Amino acid sequence: MTAVDHTRFRVGDEVHVVRVYTPPTMRSRAEIRGLLTDTDEHSFVIDGERGRLCWNSGPNIEQTVEHVRPA
């Protein structure tokens, strides 16, 4: 697991998040693309998604967060 450098992201950035779960489950891979509507040192919210996602996703989730378009 690699921690995401949350300091690179700001509210209004369009991001692409890929999460791969291990061990594989019914939802082994998730991709989310959208605008960041809230962010802090621990988590972030993507417009249209329910709940918060953690920057440090935990030992069973490999997560990448990439800029699509900075704010």
C-alpha angles and dihedrals in degrees: 000000000000120000116232117236096237093187090076093065132074137181108278096034115128108228140182115216123193119188122186116191125211129231090036115256135178085282101040094157133029129185122192127180125183150094122308107240098175135011139173136163093283108034149000141214126223118208111260095015123110118238134355128297120216121234087218099051098188137250097298099050126069106202134185125186117192134179115248091175127351118228 
